[in-house]
Amino acid sequence: MTALPQIDADRLWSRLMDFARIGGTPEGGVRRLAFDPAEIAAHRHLADLALARGFALTLDPAGNLFIRREGTEPGAAPVVSGSHLDSQPSGGRFDGTFGVLAALEAMETAQDAALLTRRPLELVVWANEEGSRFRPGCLGSAVHAGETPLAEALAVVGDDGGIYGEGVAALAAALPEAAPAALGRSFAALLEAHIEQGPLLEAGGQVIGVVDRVQGHRRLDICVIGREDHSGGAPLSLRRDAFVDAIEVCRGLAELCRDETDVLRFTFGRFVVSPNAVSVVPGRVDMVLDLRHPSQEELIRLGDLVHAKAQGLARLCEVRVADSSWHAPVAFTPAIRETFARAADRRGYPRREIYSGGGHDARWFPGRCPTGMVFIPCEKGVSHHPAENVDPAHAAAGAQVIADAMLELAEL
């Protein structure tokens, strides 16, 4: 095989800092919600970089952007890599963006070296990965993979009243150079680079995490229903305070789901009190319990336990529980994991196998094409926060592994 070229680490880091300014916040993070002006501006900037290198743009009906470097056999299925450009409301600079720019760096490195690959190389920017404006997350990739009907996704209404389909149209208007792309195209492989969003790589001194699987998640909507009353007139003995009972439900469920092995991830990630008025006893609380675990059997056991026990934890209020989303753990392709491991070993990067605690767009694809992910460390494991940070050398290492793997799989 032709010698694999070195990426331009300085270019990669400069690009990461450039994108951090698009939707940048005073706290040092970013706010780019799906299809908002900042996220569309990030797409536009990426498109300009790609067009300057002679790459082609396409956009599918779900708002997923593809950037293509042609191969010597244009009809061959492409090797695809990328991630997302949207963020949490108070997100970090590297979540998603690192994977996008690592793929761009791989393609530019091939271009700089005038390398010919049999298969095309493609970068993908998946739409609405975070789900911070439109729920659920990983929606664009789910539509592309055939997991969610297009019409259903286009009709989703966001928290701000925006409509997903209108967001796709706004993105398309900002990218007039992008030709239409079909949903469900064949990929020779799908790769994704990402920050770990956890502390294990940093603690262990590894630079590369070869991801073997994405843990499953089960989300449950829990509604505690009491009665609104005047805060000055209603005696405590006669109240049905939904907030007070919601606290009891949270405390009880946390105890029921205690995990001495520290593998389970248990989070009340959304908590809405109604009517949320100073002088009114809360009549209703809506919350979302997010359960994550590498074992499907454990997700079944824990979620069923919540269904069975939640009502008994409330003292005076009614409790309703319903599953809102449930995804089984997903294993990545062994051959892709081996490709990443070879690339890391050739370059002398310390590595380990690791599982993904977060959900990612790549999760939809192992049954459709060879699929894999690599992680790099993030400082103190912090993510989804303005303090999210990575070492420039680690970013370069992750992009180098992606570049080497893409070129090997594209048959250099």
For each residue, the residues with C-beta under 8 A, 3 or more apart:
1: 4 408 412
2: 115 412
3:
4: 1 346 403 404 407 408 412
5: 109 110 112 113 115 403
6: 109 400
7: 11 12 105 106 109 396 399 400 403
8: 11 12 105 108 109 112
9: 12 13 392 393 395 396 399
10: 13 14
11: 7 8 14 15 105 108
12: 7 8 9 15 16 101 102 105 395 396 399
13: 9 10 16 17 392 395 396
14: 10 11 17 18
15: 11 12 18 19 49 101 104 105
16: 12 13 19 20 93 94 97 98 101 395
17: 13 14 20 21
18: 14 15 21 22 45
19: 15 16 22 42 45 46 85 93 97 101
20: 16 17 24 30 93 97
21: 17 18 24
22: 18 19 30 32 38 41 42 45
23: 30 31 32 36 38 39 41 42 87
24: 20 21 28 29 30 93
25: 28 29 30 31 90 386
26:
27: 90 386
28: 24 25 93 386 387
29: 24 25 87 90 91 92 93 385 386 387 388
30: 20 22 23 24 25 38 87 91 92 93 97
31: 23 25 38 87 89 90 91
32: 22 23 36 38 39 42 85 86 87 91
33: 36 38 39 86 87 89 130 132 133
34: 39 63 86 127 128 130 132 133 134 158 164 167
35: 39 40 63 127 128 133 162 164 166 167 168 170 171
36: 23 32 33 39 40 133
37: 40 41
38: 22 23 30 31 32 33 41 42
39: 23 32 33 34 35 36 42 43 85 86 87
40: 35 36 37 43 44 170 171 174
41: 22 23 37 38 44 45
42: 19 22 23 32 38 39 45 46 85 97
43: 39 40 46 47 65 85 125 171 174 175
44: 40 41 47 48 174 175
45: 18 19 22 41 42 48 49
46: 19 42 43 49 50 65 67 85 100 104 125
47: 43 44 50 51 57 65 67 175 177 178
48: 44 45 51 52
49: 15 45 46 52 53 104
50: 46 47 53 55 57 67 104 123
51: 47 48 54 55 57 177
52: 48 49
53: 49 50 69 107 108 111
54: 51 111
55: 50 51 67 68 69 107 123
56: 67 68 70 179
57: 47 50 51 65 66 67 68 175 177 178 179
58: 65 66 68 178 179 180 181
59: 63 64 65 66 171 172 175 178 179 180 181
60: 63 64 66 140 143 144 180 181 182 183
61: 143 150 154 168 180 183
62: 127 139 140 143 144 150 153 154 168 183
63: 34 35 59 60 127 128 140 164 167 168 171 172
64: 59 60 124 125 126 127 140 141 143 144 181
65: 43 46 47 57 58 59 124 125 127 171 175 178
66: 57 58 59 60 80 122 123 124 181
67: 46 47 50 55 56 57 104 107 122 123 124
68: 55 56 57 58 78 120 121 122 123
69: 53 55 107 110 111 120 121 122
70: 56 74 120
71: 74 76 78 116 117 118 119 120 121 410
72: 116 117 118
73: 76 118 119
74: 70 71 120
75:
76: 71 73 118 119 120 188
77: 119 185 186 187 188 369
78: 68 71 119 120 121 122 187 188 410
79: 117 119 120 121 122 187 188 189 191 406 409 410
80: 66 122 123 124 187 188 189 190 191
81: 99 102 103 106 121 122 123 124 190 191 192 193 402 406
82: 99 100 103 122 123 124 125 126 192
83: 96 97 98 99 100 103 125 126 129 192 193 194 360 361
84: 96 99 100 125 126 127 128 129 130 361
85: 19 32 39 42 43 46 96 97 100 125
86: 32 33 34 39 96 127 128 129 130 132 133
87: 23 29 30 31 32 33 39 91 92 95 96 130 132
88: 91 95 130 132 384
89: 31 33 132
90: 25 27 29 31 384 385 386
91: 29 30 31 32 87 88 95 130 132 384 385 386 388
92: 29 30 87 95 382 383 384 385 386 387 388 389
93: 16 19 20 24 28 29 30 97 388 389
94: 16 97 98 195 378 388 389 390 395
95: 87 88 91 92 98 194 195 197 383 384 388
96: 83 84 85 86 87 99 100 129 130 194
97: 16 19 20 30 42 83 85 93 94 100 101
98: 16 83 94 95 101 102 193 194 195 376 390 395 398
99: 81 82 83 84 96 102 103 192 193 194
100: 46 82 83 84 85 96 97 103 104 123 125
101: 12 15 16 19 97 98 104 105 399
102: 12 81 98 99 105 106 193 395 398 399 402 403
103: 81 82 83 99 100 106 107 123 124 191 193 402 406
104: 15 46 49 50 67 100 101 107 108 123
105: 7 8 11 12 15 101 102 108 109 399 402 403
106: 7 81 102 103 109 110 121 399 402 403 406 407
107: 53 55 67 69 103 104 110 111 121 123 406
108: 8 11 53 104 105 111 112
109: 5 6 7 8 105 106 112 113 403
110: 5 69 106 107 113 115 117 121 403 406 407
111: 53 54 69 107 108 114 115
112: 5 8 108 109
113: 5 109 110
114: 111
115: 2 5 110 111 407 412
116: 71 72 412
117: 71 72 79 110 120 121 407 410 411 412
118: 71 72 73 76 410 411
119: 71 73 76 77 78 79 188 409 410 411
120: 68 69 70 71 74 76 78 79 117 410
121: 68 69 71 78 79 81 106 107 110 117 406 410
122: 66 67 68 69 78 79 80 81 82
123: 50 55 66 67 68 80 81 82 100 103 104 107
124: 64 65 66 67 80 81 82 103 190
125: 43 46 64 65 82 83 84 85 100
126: 64 82 83 84 129 138 140 141 144 361
127: 34 35 62 63 64 65 84 86 139 140 141 168 171
128: 34 35 63 84 86 131 133 134 137 138 139 140 164
129: 83 84 86 96 126 137 138 140 141 360 361
130: 33 34 84 86 87 88 91 96 133 137
131: 128 134 135 136 137 138 139
132: 33 34 86 87 88 89 91 137
133: 33 34 35 36 86 128 130 158 159 160 162
134: 34 128 131 139 156 157 158 162 164 167
135: 131 156
136: 131 139 142 325
137: 128 129 130 131 132 359
138: 126 128 129 131 141 142 359 360 361 363 364
139: 62 127 128 131 134 136 142 143 148 153 156 164
140: 60 62 63 64 126 127 128 129 143 144 153 361
141: 64 126 127 129 138 144 145 361 362 364 365
142: 136 138 139 145 147 148 153 364
143: 60 61 62 64 139 140 146 147 148 149 150 153 183
144: 60 62 64 126 140 141 183 184 364
145: 141 142 184 364 365 368
146: 143 183 184
147: 142 143 364
148: 139 142 143 152 153
149: 143 152 153
150: 61 62 143 153 154 183
151: 154 155
152: 148 149 155 156
153: 62 139 140 142 143 148 149 150 156 164 165
154: 61 62 150 151 163 164 165 168
155: 151 152 163 164 165
156: 134 135 139 152 153 163 164
157: 134 161 162 163 164
158: 34 133 134 161 162 163 164 167
159: 133
160: 133
161: 157 158
162: 35 133 134 157 158 166 167
163: 154 155 156 157 158 166 167
164: 34 35 63 128 134 139 153 154 155 156 157 158 167 168
165: 153 154 155 168 169
166: 35 162 163 169 170
167: 34 35 63 134 158 162 163 164 170 171
168: 35 61 62 63 127 154 164 165 171 172
169: 165 166 172 173
170: 35 40 166 167 173 174
171: 35 40 43 59 63 65 127 167 168 174 175
172: 59 63 168 169 175 178
173: 169 170 176
174: 40 43 44 170 171
175: 43 44 47 57 59 65 171 172 178
176: 173
177: 47 51 57
178: 47 57 58 59 65 172 175 181
179: 56 57 58 59
180: 58 59 60 61
181: 58 59 60 64 66 178 185
182: 60 185
183: 60 61 62 143 144 146 150
184: 144 145 146
185: 77 181 182
186: 77 369
187: 77 78 79 80 190 365 368 369
188: 76 77 78 79 80 119 369 370 409 410
189: 79 80 336 369 370 371 372 409
190: 80 81 124 187 362 365 369 370 371 372
191: 79 80 81 103 336 362 371 372 373 374 402 405 406 409
192: 81 82 83 99 360 361 362 372 373 374
193: 81 83 98 99 102 103 373 374 375 376 398 399 401 402
194: 83 95 96 98 99 197 356 360 373 374 375 376
195: 94 95 98 375 376 377 378 383 388 390
196: 199 200 201 202 209 354 375 376 377 378 381 383
197: 95 194 357 358 378 381 383 384
198: 201 357 378 381 383
199: 196 202 203 380 381
200: 196 203 204 209 352 354 381
201: 196 198 204 206 207 208 209 352 354 375 376 377
202: 196 199 205 377 378 379 380 381
203: 199 200
204: 200 201 352
205: 202 350
206: 201 209 350 351 352 377
207: 201 344 349 350 351 376 377 393 394 397 398
208: 201 340 344 349 350 351 352 374 375 376 397 398 401
209: 196 200 201 206 351 352 353 354 374 375 376 377
210: 337 340 341 344 351 352 353 354 372 374
211: 214 332 337 353 354 355 356 372 373 374 375
212: 331 332 337 353 354 355
213: 294 329 330 331 332 355 356
214: 211 329 330 332 355 356 358 359 360 362 363 373
215: 265 292 293 294 329 355 356 357
216: 292 293 294 295 296 299 326 327 328 329 330
217: 290 291 292 299 325 326 327 359
218: 291 292 299 302 303 323 325 326 327
219: 288 289 290 291 323 324 325 326
220: 288 289 291 303 306 307 321 322 323 324
221: 286 287 288 321 322 323 324
222: 249 286 287 288 289 306 310 319 320 321
223: 284 285 286 287 319 320 321
224: 242 245 246 249 284 285 287 314 317 318 319
225: 242 283 284 317 318 319 320
226: 239 240 241 242 245 281 282 283 284 316 317 318
227: 239 240 281 283
228: 275 280 281 282 283
229: 233 234 238 239 280 281 283
230: 233 234 279 280 281
231: 234 278 279 280 281
232: 279
233: 229 230
234: 229 230 231 238 239 281
235: 238 239
236: 239
237:
238: 229 234 235
239: 226 227 229 234 235 236 244 281 316
240: 226 227 245 316 317
241: 226 244 245 281 282 316 317
242: 224 225 226 245 246 273 274 282 283 284 285 317
243: 246 247 273 282 285
244: 239 241 247 248 315
245: 224 226 240 241 242 248 249 285 314 315 316 317 319
246: 224 242 243 249 250 271 273 285 287 317
247: 243 244 250 251
248: 244 245 251 252 313 314 315
249: 222 224 245 246 252 253 310 313 314 319
250: 246 247 253 254 268 287
251: 247 248 254 255 313
252: 248 249 255 256 309 310 313
253: 249 250 256 257 266 289 306 309 310 313
254: 250 251 257 258 266
255: 251 252 258
256: 252 253 305 306 309
257: 253 254 264 266 291 302 305 306
258: 254 255
259: 262 263 264 266
260:
261: 264
262: 259
263: 259 293 294
264: 257 259 261 291 292 293 298 302
265: 215 290 291 292 293 357
266: 253 254 257 259 289 290 291
267: 289 290
268: 250 271 287 288 289 290
269: 288 289 290
270: 286 287 288
271: 246 268 285 286 287
272: 276 285 286 287
273: 242 243 246 276 282 284 285
274: 242 282 283 284 285 286
275: 228 280 282 283
276: 272 273 282
277: 280
278: 231
279: 230 231 232
280: 228 229 230 231 275 277 283
281: 226 227 228 229 230 231 234 239 241
282: 226 228 241 242 243 273 274 275 276 285
283: 225 226 227 228 229 242 274 275 280
284: 223 224 225 226 242 273 274
285: 223 224 242 243 245 246 271 272 273 274 282
286: 221 222 223 270 271 272 274
287: 221 222 223 224 246 250 268 270 271 272
288: 219 220 221 222 268 269 270 324
289: 219 220 222 253 266 267 268 269 306
290: 217 219 265 266 267 268 269
291: 217 218 219 220 257 264 265 266 299 302 303 306
292: 215 216 217 218 264 265 357
293: 215 216 263 264 265 298 299 302 329
294: 213 215 216 263 298 329 355
295: 216 298 299 329
296: 216 299 300 328 329
297: 300 301
298: 264 293 294 295 301 302
299: 216 217 218 291 293 295 296 302 303 326 328
300: 296 297 303 304
301: 297 298 304 305
302: 218 257 264 291 293 298 299 305 306
303: 218 220 291 299 300 306 307 323 326
304: 300 301 307 308
305: 256 257 301 302 308 309
306: 220 222 253 256 257 289 291 302 303 309 310 321
307: 220 303 304 310 321
308: 304 305
309: 252 253 256 305 306 312 313
310: 222 249 252 253 306 307 313 314 319 321
311: 314 318 319 321
312: 309
313: 248 249 251 252 253 309 310 319
314: 224 245 248 249 310 311 317 318 319
315: 244 245 248
316: 226 239 240 241 245
317: 224 225 226 240 241 242 245 246 314
318: 224 225 226 311 314
319: 222 223 224 225 245 249 310 311 313 314
320: 222 223 225
321: 220 221 222 223 306 307 310 311
322: 220 221
323: 218 219 220 221 303 326
324: 219 220 221 288
325: 136 217 218 219
326: 216 217 218 219 299 303 323
327: 216 217 218 330 359 363
328: 216 296 299
329: 213 214 215 216 293 294 295 296
330: 213 214 216 327 363 366
331: 212 213 366
332: 211 212 213 214 336 337 362 366 371 372 373
333: 336 337 366 370 371 372
334: 337 338
335: 338 339 370
336: 189 191 332 333 339 340 370 371 372 405
337: 210 211 212 332 333 334 340 341 353 372
338: 334 335 341 342
339: 335 336 342 343 372 405 408 409
340: 208 210 336 337 343 344 351 372 374 401 405
341: 210 337 338 344 345 351
342: 338 339 345 346 408
343: 339 340 346 347 400 401 404 405 408
344: 207 208 210 340 341 347 349 350 351 397 401
345: 341 342 348 349 351
346: 4 342 343 404
347: 343 344 397 400 401 404
348: 345
349: 207 208 344 345 397 400 401
350: 205 206 207 208 344
351: 206 207 208 209 210 340 341 344 345
352: 200 201 204 206 208 209 210
353: 209 210 211 212 337
354: 196 200 201 209 210 211 212 375
355: 211 212 213 214 215 294
356: 194 211 213 214 215 359 360 373 375
357: 197 198 215 265 292
358: 197 214 383
359: 137 138 214 217 327 356 363
360: 83 129 138 192 194 214 356 363 373
361: 83 84 126 129 138 140 141 192 364
362: 141 190 191 192 214 332 365 366 371 372 373
363: 138 214 327 330 359 360 366
364: 138 141 142 144 145 147 361 368
365: 141 145 187 190 362 368 369 371
366: 330 331 332 333 362 363 369 370 371
367:
368: 145 187 364 365 371
369: 77 186 187 188 189 190 365 366
370: 188 189 190 333 335 336 366 409
371: 189 190 191 332 333 336 362 365 366 368
372: 189 190 191 192 210 211 332 333 336 337 339 340 362 405
373: 191 192 193 194 211 214 332 356 360 362
374: 191 192 193 194 208 209 210 211 340 398 401 402
375: 193 194 195 196 201 208 209 211 354 356 398
376: 98 193 194 195 196 201 207 208 209 390 394 395 397 398
377: 195 196 201 202 206 207 209 390 391 394
378: 94 195 196 197 198 202 381 382 383 388 389 390
379: 202 382 387 388 389 390 391
380: 199 202 387
381: 196 197 198 199 200 202 378
382: 92 378 379 385 387 388 389
383: 92 95 195 196 197 198 358 378 388
384: 88 90 91 92 95 197 388
385: 29 90 91 92 382 388
386: 25 27 28 29 90 91 92
387: 28 29 92 379 380 382
388: 29 91 92 93 94 95 195 378 379 382 383 384 385
389: 92 93 94 378 379 382
390: 94 98 195 376 377 378 379 394 395
391: 377 379 394 395
392: 9 13 395 396
393: 9 207 396 397
394: 207 376 377 390 391 397 398
395: 9 12 13 16 94 98 102 376 390 391 392 398 399
396: 7 9 12 13 392 393 399 400
397: 207 208 344 347 349 376 393 394 400 401
398: 98 102 193 207 208 374 375 376 394 395 401 402
399: 7 9 12 101 102 105 106 193 395 396 402 403
400: 6 7 343 347 349 396 397 403 404
401: 193 208 340 343 344 347 349 374 397 398 404 405
402: 81 102 103 105 106 191 193 374 398 399 405 406
403: 4 5 7 102 105 106 109 110 399 400 406 407
404: 4 343 346 347 400 401 407 408
405: 191 336 339 340 343 372 401 402 408 409
406: 79 81 103 106 107 110 121 191 402 403 409 410
407: 4 106 110 115 117 403 404 410 412
408: 1 4 339 342 343 404 405 411 412
409: 79 119 188 189 191 339 370 405 406
410: 71 78 79 117 118 119 120 121 188 406 407
411: 117 118 119 408
412: 1 2 4 115 116 117 407 408
